[in-house]
Structure formats: C-alpha cells, structure tokens
Amino acid sequence: MRNQHLFSLAIVCAVVVGLAAAPAMAKTYKFRANTIGNKSSITYAGLEKFKALIEFRSGGAINVKLFDSAALGDQVSGIESMQAGTLAIATVETPITTVDKMLGVTALPYIFRDREHVETVMEGPIGEFIKARLENKGLHVLGYMESGFRQITNNKRPIYKPSDLKGIKMRTPNSKLRVKIFNSYGANASPLPFNELYTALQTGVFDAQENPVIWVKTTKFYEVQDYLSITNHLYTVTYLLMSQEKFDNLPKGLQLMMEQAGADAAAYTVEVGRKAESEIVDFLKAKGMKVNDADSAAFQKASTPLWDEWAAEQKDPRFAEQLIKTISTAGSDR
C-alpha cells in the first residue's frame, strides 16, 4: 500500500547518513527470503525490489538471498520456519489463517469492494491490528503486498453464477474457510499446495482453481485451463513477513530500514499489479482462454451468509462481528 508504514524522509535519511559515516559495521546480516511464486511472479518481483532497497540503504550491512517456487518450503512450512527463527523472510497469503483464525476476516468473500477499500483498511487501524496479532505469533509484518482480486479458471464451462460450479473439482489454498466457501457454491473443493497445482490441473485431478490473473499468467495456467470467469470474489492480501526473532536481533537503525524497504517494496507491487491487470486479461484471451464476467450480485448474495457463520465460529463472536462491520464499511462515505 502506497502510504503503508511510511517513516518521515528526515528519519530515513538520518539513519542512512549515520550508517554511511560510521566505521564499517562489525557484522553483516545474511537473510534468506522465500516465496511460492516463480521468478516471473509479482511476489518475486516484490522481493527483488526489497533486496535491492535494503542492501543499498544498509550499505551492505544486510544481504538477502532470494528463493522462488517454494524452494525452501510451502507457505505453512515457511511460517513455521520463521517462528522457529530458521527462516528470515517469506511472503504468505491465505495460509496466514493457520497462525491466527481471526485473520481470516480479510479472506471473507466480497468483504472488500475495490482496491481503494483494501488500501483504506490495510493502511489504517485494521492493518495495525493485524500487525500486532502477528507479532504475538513471532511474525513481523514488513509490508502488505499486492496479488489482486481472485478469479476462477476451469476446464468445464463459463462460470456466471455460483450454481455453475456444481460438481466441479475446485482446488483451494490451505484454508478451511476457502474450502467452505466453494463447497457452499456447489463445487467439490479441497486444498492442494500451490507448487503442485499446475500438474494437478494438467492431469485432471482438479478441474478448476481460483487466483488473481497475474498468477494465471506467470504460472501458465492458461496452458491447462480453458475458461476465466471474472468474479472478484476475494482480494488476496500478500503478507511480507520476517521472523520476529530475526527482526529483534537487528540494531534499531536497521530495523527502521527493513520496515521502510518492506513498505516501499509492497507499494511497488501494488503499482505494478494494478497497471498490469487489464493487459494480462488481454494476454490470456490471446492465449485462447474464454473470458466472461460473472454475476457479482448472485455471488455476493450467496456469500454474505458466510460472514455470520465465520463470526460464530470464532472464540469471540461479538468481536468478530464488529471486525467484519468495521472492515466492510470502511471508507463507505468517500
């Protein structure tokens, strides 16, 4: 988000100048950063930007080595490794709910109206609330990156309304909530690690999947899927996370730099993702995918009961209900 966790320019410059003027630092911090995306993905591009920024601004005091395509494990194992202090940095999306079920609120269908709504929420008190929850779980938020609104692809037919999903074998991320959402629409949903998805679609283990269009392009799902239905059913918040243990072991000046580099890298992914989306849809059409706009009203009508069900399942249902209300109405008066 473009204003996320921004520090004043004076503070950042002072830290940079201070480091540059100081004697060579006694220690170089070497960190590994993992993403499930390949080298063409927006998350990898975000990590590349982060690496360039932090290595330059720290004067080489911090060195980041990037790993793509889940080379260091899937998102759940990445979370566990960061909590254990054996992995420094990773991007995480839907599986964040394995850390804290309450964070599933941002993954409720149609809770976000548009990108401006997302920005209002994630740059405000809710974003700080999420950051605090994750710090208590050993994870430090460096930024909220862009992946975009999720759409449905499949090999059976165009999806216009929820009932069109009846009987379709739908792959979801590792999220009980996501499985529940698509089963409620009539699909036969089950989770599968992202790095296994292309082959599963190719071999017919699954008929369908749901992801932002930028992932459909970069992972070449257009080679194994015929239909793209624009549902905008859910916005994917991509968390740029760091092991809290690793973060706490940094000097204060480097902590500030890490957070600023994270915020700037996240803003970069937002800019790139938004500019590219319409071009990507045209690209997918050119690759032979049949694209249709779904009936958003029908999907929203089928989805809103899930909000109440989700709230009722939380440890504090009343707080969960208030959280939903706060997020869903944020910025509605603009």
C-alpha positions as CSV (number, residue, x, y, z in Angstrom):
1,M,0.0,0.0,0.0
2,R,1.5,3.3,-1.0
3,N,1.4,5.0,2.4
4,Q,1.9,2.0,4.5
5,H,4.3,2.2,7.5
6,L,5.9,5.3,6.0
7,F,8.5,7.0,8.1
8,S,9.5,10.6,7.6
9,L,12.1,11.2,5.0
10,A,14.3,13.0,7.6
11,I,14.4,9.9,9.8
12,V,15.3,7.6,6.9
13,C,18.0,10.0,5.6
14,A,19.4,10.4,9.1
15,V,19.7,6.6,9.5
16,V,21.4,6.2,6.1
17,V,23.8,9.1,6.7
18,G,24.6,7.8,10.1
19,L,25.5,4.3,8.8
20,A,27.5,5.7,5.9
21,A,29.5,8.0,8.2
22,A,30.1,5.2,10.8
23,P,33.1,2.8,10.7
24,A,32.5,-0.4,8.8
25,M,29.9,-2.4,10.7
26,A,31.3,-5.3,12.6
27,K,28.5,-7.7,11.4
28,T,26.8,-8.4,8.1
29,Y,23.3,-9.9,8.4
30,K,22.6,-12.6,5.9
31,F,18.9,-13.5,5.4
32,R,17.0,-15.9,3.2
33,A,13.7,-14.9,1.7
34,N,11.2,-17.5,0.3
35,T,8.2,-17.2,-2.0
36,I,5.9,-19.8,-3.6
37,G,5.9,-17.6,-6.8
38,N,8.3,-18.3,-9.6
39,K,10.8,-15.7,-11.0
40,S,8.1,-14.2,-13.1
41,S,5.7,-13.7,-10.2
42,I,4.7,-10.4,-8.6
43,T,5.8,-11.7,-5.2
44,Y,9.3,-12.5,-6.6
45,A,9.4,-9.0,-8.2
46,G,8.5,-7.5,-4.8
47,L,11.3,-9.5,-3.1
48,E,13.7,-8.4,-5.7
49,K,12.8,-4.7,-5.1
50,F,13.1,-5.3,-1.3
51,K,16.5,-6.9,-1.7
52,A,17.8,-4.0,-3.8
53,L,16.5,-1.4,-1.5
54,I,17.7,-2.9,1.8
55,E,21.1,-3.9,0.5
56,F,21.7,-0.4,-0.9
57,R,20.3,1.6,2.0
58,S,22.1,-0.5,4.6
59,G,25.4,-0.1,2.8
60,G,25.8,-3.8,2.6
61,A,25.1,-4.5,6.2
62,I,22.2,-6.6,5.2
63,N,22.3,-9.2,2.5
64,V,19.2,-11.0,1.2
65,K,19.3,-14.2,-0.8
66,L,16.0,-15.0,-2.7
67,F,14.4,-18.4,-3.2
68,D,11.5,-18.8,-5.6
69,S,9.0,-21.6,-6.4
70,A,8.7,-22.7,-2.8
71,A,12.4,-23.8,-2.8
72,L,12.5,-23.5,1.0
73,G,9.1,-25.0,1.5
74,D,5.4,-24.1,1.1
75,Q,3.7,-21.2,2.9
76,V,2.8,-23.2,6.0
77,S,6.3,-24.5,6.5
78,G,7.6,-21.0,5.8
79,I,5.5,-19.6,8.6
80,E,6.7,-22.4,11.0
81,S,10.4,-21.8,10.0
82,M,10.1,-18.0,10.6
83,Q,8.5,-18.7,14.0
84,A,11.4,-21.0,14.8
85,G,13.9,-18.5,13.7
86,T,15.4,-20.7,10.9
87,L,14.0,-18.6,8.0
88,A,14.2,-14.9,8.0
89,I,11.7,-13.7,5.4
90,A,8.8,-15.1,3.3
91,T,5.7,-14.0,1.5
92,V,2.4,-15.6,2.8
93,E,-1.1,-15.3,1.6
94,T,-4.2,-17.4,2.5
95,P,-2.3,-19.8,4.9
96,I,-1.8,-16.9,7.3
97,T,-5.1,-18.2,8.9
98,T,-3.1,-21.2,10.2
99,V,-1.4,-18.7,12.5
100,D,-4.5,-16.8,13.7
101,K,-8.0,-17.7,12.6
102,M,-9.2,-14.1,13.2
103,L,-7.1,-13.0,10.2
104,G,-9.5,-14.9,8.0
105,V,-11.7,-11.9,8.2
106,T,-9.8,-10.4,5.2
107,A,-10.4,-13.6,3.3
108,L,-14.2,-13.4,3.6
109,P,-15.8,-13.3,0.1
110,Y,-16.7,-9.8,-1.0
111,I,-15.7,-8.1,2.2
112,F,-13.6,-5.7,0.0
113,R,-15.5,-3.6,-2.6
114,D,-12.4,-2.5,-4.6
115,R,-8.7,-1.7,-4.3
116,E,-9.3,1.7,-2.7
117,H,-11.3,-0.1,0.0
118,V,-8.4,-2.5,0.5
119,E,-6.0,0.4,0.8
120,T,-8.2,2.2,3.4
121,V,-8.4,-0.9,5.5
122,M,-4.8,-2.2,5.4
123,E,-3.3,1.3,5.9
124,G,-5.5,2.1,8.8
125,P,-6.2,0.6,12.3
126,I,-7.0,-2.8,10.9
127,G,-3.6,-3.1,9.3
128,E,-2.0,-2.2,12.7
129,F,-4.3,-4.7,14.5
130,I,-3.2,-7.4,12.1
131,K,0.5,-6.5,12.6
132,A,0.1,-6.7,16.4
133,R,-1.6,-10.1,16.2
134,L,1.2,-11.5,14.1
135,E,3.9,-10.1,16.3
136,N,2.4,-12.0,19.1
137,K,2.9,-15.1,17.0
138,G,6.5,-14.5,16.2
139,L,6.0,-12.8,12.8
140,H,6.8,-9.2,11.9
141,V,4.9,-7.5,9.1
142,L,7.2,-5.6,6.8
143,G,4.5,-4.8,4.3
144,Y,1.2,-5.8,2.6
145,M,1.9,-6.7,-1.0
146,E,-0.4,-6.9,-4.0
147,S,-1.6,-10.0,-5.7
148,G,-5.0,-8.7,-6.6
149,F,-8.6,-9.9,-6.7
150,R,-9.1,-13.6,-7.2
151,Q,-10.9,-15.0,-10.3
152,I,-12.0,-18.5,-11.2
153,T,-10.5,-20.6,-14.0
154,N,-11.7,-24.1,-15.1
155,N,-11.9,-26.6,-17.9
156,K,-15.6,-27.3,-17.9
157,R,-17.7,-24.2,-18.6
158,P,-18.0,-20.5,-18.1
159,I,-19.0,-19.6,-14.5
160,Y,-21.7,-16.9,-14.3
161,K,-23.3,-17.8,-11.0
162,P,-22.5,-20.0,-8.0
163,S,-24.6,-22.9,-9.2
164,D,-22.4,-23.2,-12.3
165,L,-19.7,-24.6,-10.0
166,K,-21.8,-27.6,-9.1
167,G,-19.8,-30.8,-9.3
168,I,-16.6,-29.0,-10.4
169,K,-13.4,-30.2,-8.6
170,M,-12.0,-27.0,-7.2
171,R,-8.5,-26.6,-5.8
172,T,-8.2,-24.1,-3.0
173,P,-5.2,-23.0,-0.8
174,N,-4.7,-24.5,2.6
175,S,-7.7,-22.8,4.2
176,K,-10.8,-24.4,5.8
177,L,-12.6,-21.2,5.1
178,R,-11.9,-21.2,1.4
179,V,-12.9,-24.9,1.1
180,K,-16.2,-24.0,2.9
181,I,-16.8,-21.0,0.6
182,F,-16.5,-23.0,-2.6
183,N,-18.4,-26.0,-1.2
184,S,-21.2,-23.7,-0.4
185,Y,-21.3,-22.6,-4.0
186,G,-21.7,-26.2,-5.0
187,A,-18.1,-27.1,-6.0
188,N,-16.2,-30.1,-4.7
189,A,-13.4,-28.2,-3.1
190,S,-10.2,-29.4,-1.4
191,P,-6.8,-27.9,-0.7
192,L,-3.5,-28.5,-2.5
193,P,-0.1,-26.8,-2.2
194,F,0.4,-24.2,-4.9
195,N,3.6,-25.7,-6.3
196,E,1.6,-28.9,-7.2
197,L,-1.3,-27.1,-8.8
198,Y,-0.2,-26.9,-12.5
199,T,0.3,-30.7,-12.7
200,A,-3.0,-31.4,-10.9
201,L,-4.9,-29.3,-13.4
202,Q,-3.0,-30.8,-16.3
203,T,-3.8,-34.4,-15.2
204,G,-7.4,-33.7,-14.3
205,V,-7.0,-34.2,-10.6
206,F,-8.7,-30.8,-10.4
207,D,-11.0,-29.0,-12.9
208,A,-10.6,-25.5,-11.5
209,Q,-8.7,-23.1,-9.3
210,E,-9.0,-19.5,-8.2
211,N,-6.2,-17.0,-8.2
212,P,-5.5,-13.4,-9.3
213,V,-5.0,-13.1,-13.1
214,I,-1.3,-12.2,-12.6
215,W,-0.8,-15.7,-11.2
216,V,-2.7,-17.3,-14.0
217,K,-0.2,-15.7,-16.4
218,T,3.0,-16.2,-14.5
219,T,2.3,-19.9,-13.7
220,K,1.0,-20.5,-17.2
221,F,-2.3,-21.9,-16.0
222,Y,-3.7,-20.8,-19.4
223,E,-2.0,-23.8,-20.8
224,V,-4.2,-26.2,-18.8
225,Q,-7.4,-24.1,-18.3
226,D,-9.9,-23.1,-20.8
227,Y,-12.2,-20.6,-19.0
228,L,-11.5,-17.5,-17.0
229,S,-14.5,-16.1,-15.1
230,I,-14.1,-12.6,-13.5
231,T,-15.7,-13.0,-10.1
232,N,-13.6,-10.7,-7.9
233,H,-14.8,-12.8,-5.1
234,L,-11.9,-12.2,-2.8
235,Y,-8.8,-9.9,-2.5
236,T,-5.5,-11.6,-1.8
237,V,-3.5,-9.8,0.9
238,T,0.1,-10.9,0.5
239,Y,2.0,-10.5,3.7
240,L,5.7,-9.7,3.5
241,L,6.8,-11.3,6.8
242,M,10.0,-11.5,8.8
243,S,10.8,-13.7,11.7
244,Q,10.2,-11.6,14.8
245,E,13.3,-13.2,16.4
246,K,15.5,-12.2,13.5
247,F,14.0,-8.7,13.4
248,D,14.5,-8.2,17.1
249,N,18.2,-9.1,16.8
250,L,18.8,-6.2,14.4
251,P,20.0,-2.8,15.6
252,K,17.3,-0.2,15.7
253,G,18.6,1.6,12.6
254,L,18.5,-1.5,10.5
255,Q,15.0,-2.3,11.9
256,L,13.8,1.0,10.5
257,M,15.4,0.3,7.2
258,M,13.8,-3.1,6.9
259,E,10.4,-1.7,7.6
260,Q,10.8,1.1,5.1
261,A,12.2,-1.2,2.4
262,G,9.3,-3.5,3.1
263,A,6.7,-0.7,2.7
264,D,8.4,0.6,-0.4
265,A,8.6,-2.9,-2.0
266,A,4.9,-3.5,-1.1
267,A,4.0,-0.2,-2.8
268,Y,5.9,-1.2,-5.8
269,T,3.9,-4.5,-6.2
270,V,0.7,-2.5,-5.9
271,E,1.7,-0.2,-8.7
272,V,2.9,-3.0,-10.9
273,G,-0.1,-5.2,-10.2
274,R,-2.7,-2.6,-10.9
275,K,-1.2,-1.4,-14.1
276,A,-0.7,-4.9,-15.5
277,E,-4.2,-6.4,-14.7
278,S,-6.1,-5.3,-17.8
279,E,-3.1,-6.1,-20.1
280,I,-3.0,-9.6,-18.5
281,V,-6.6,-10.3,-19.3
282,D,-5.9,-9.4,-22.9
283,F,-2.9,-11.7,-22.9
284,L,-4.9,-14.6,-21.6
285,K,-7.5,-14.1,-24.3
286,A,-4.8,-14.1,-26.9
287,K,-3.6,-17.4,-25.4
288,G,-7.1,-18.9,-26.1
289,M,-8.8,-18.5,-22.7
290,K,-12.5,-17.7,-22.9
291,V,-13.2,-14.8,-20.6
292,N,-16.6,-13.9,-19.1
293,D,-17.9,-11.5,-16.4
294,A,-19.7,-13.4,-13.6
295,D,-22.9,-12.2,-12.0
296,S,-21.3,-10.4,-9.0
297,A,-24.7,-9.8,-7.3
298,A,-25.5,-13.6,-7.4
299,F,-22.1,-14.4,-5.9
300,Q,-22.4,-11.8,-3.2
301,K,-25.9,-13.0,-2.2
302,A,-24.5,-16.5,-1.9
303,S,-21.5,-15.3,0.1
304,T,-22.8,-12.9,2.8
305,P,-24.3,-15.7,5.0
306,L,-20.8,-17.0,5.3
307,W,-19.8,-13.8,7.2
308,D,-22.2,-14.7,10.0
309,E,-21.1,-18.3,10.0
310,W,-17.4,-17.3,10.2
311,A,-18.0,-14.9,13.1
312,A,-20.0,-17.5,15.0
313,E,-17.0,-19.9,14.8
314,Q,-14.5,-17.5,16.4
315,K,-13.6,-17.5,20.1
316,D,-15.2,-14.1,20.5
317,P,-18.1,-14.0,18.0
318,R,-19.2,-10.5,19.0
319,F,-15.7,-9.1,18.4
320,A,-15.6,-10.9,15.1
321,E,-18.9,-9.4,14.1
322,Q,-17.6,-5.9,14.9
323,L,-14.4,-6.6,13.0
324,I,-16.5,-7.5,9.9
325,K,-18.6,-4.4,10.3
326,T,-15.5,-2.2,10.7
327,I,-13.8,-3.6,7.6
328,S,-16.9,-3.9,5.3
329,T,-18.0,-0.3,6.0
330,A,-14.5,1.4,6.0
331,G,-14.4,4.3,3.5
332,S,-18.0,3.8,2.5
333,D,-18.6,7.5,2.9
334,R,-16.0,8.6,0.5
